[in-house]
Amino acid sequence: MRTLSALMFRRKFGSVLDEVAAKRQPITITRANRALVVLVPAAVSEEGTAAGSPARERRLRLTAERLTEWRRRHAARLGRLDPVTLVRETRSSR
């Protein structure tokens, strides 16, 4: 992945946009030698965030598995706590 300073990005804005779109490769924009943002082509971004996309489905499945594992590990401490009831009680006590 190519890296570009924010100043250079500002100077070459149009050509950088063309390069990202044509090569379909992300470019990292840095400021003070720290990654600030990653510029990705629209098609690549949509692939990862669109409803029903394989990447999004995979992330959701992984999150659900992690939650299930966390619940299993903490079941003894949690007892029969109901998260919905806890949230409602917290909100009503404000």
WOFENGI-V635117 format. One record per helix or strand of 3 or more residues. SS is the DSSP state (H for helix, E for strand). FROM is the first residue (numbers start at 1). TO is the last residue. If there is no record, write none. Layout:
ss = <SS	SS>
from = <FROM	FROM>
to = <TO	TO>
//
This chain:
ss = <E	H	H	E	E	H	H	H	H>
from = <2	6	13	27	34	42	54	75	83>
to = <5	11	23	31	39	49	73	78	92>
//
